[in-house]
Amino acid sequence: MLPALNWTSPGSRRAVIMGCGQIGSSIAGILAEDGWSLHMIDLDPAAFSLLPAGMMNDGQVVAIVGDGTLESDLRKSSTQDAEVFVAVSGKDARNALAAQIAKHVLQVKTVICRVNDPASKEMYEQFGIVTVSATALVTDMILQAARS
């Protein structure tokens, strides 16, 4: 097994984000601007092209090609030392599995999981995982706009 990565800015807040698509890269950009140190994990090396080059060049964001559903790859990305783990890949099952490993095996304090299926939201919340459902958010916004 490869050794865990060191965090580049000791003392800064630390997060691991699984999924470097539009949502993951947006979250990374905002957290980096706020001074966080970030480790991004994605299966596809091309996904990291969505990140602003400057963030990776200065080491504030470290790109890791790996599988966030594997405990070994989460450990390699130093998830066990993060304050926050965010699972925002495009697949609910992958997000849920990674979030459960981060929360219950690696003991990350705050774990946030993107779920597309609103029915799954309540179940994952019972496991202490914060869930965000784009489907539920968009539905609520449309209904609110229609009713106003």
PyMOL commands that set and color helices and strands:
alter all, ss='L'
color gray80, all
select helices_A, chain A and resi 22-33+45-50+53-57+71-76+79-81+92-105+118-126+134-147
alter helices_A, ss='H'
color red, helices_A
select strands_A, chain A and resi 14-18+37-42+61-65+84-87+110-114+130-132
alter strands_A, ss='S'
color yellow, strands_A
deselect
rebuild
show_as cartoon
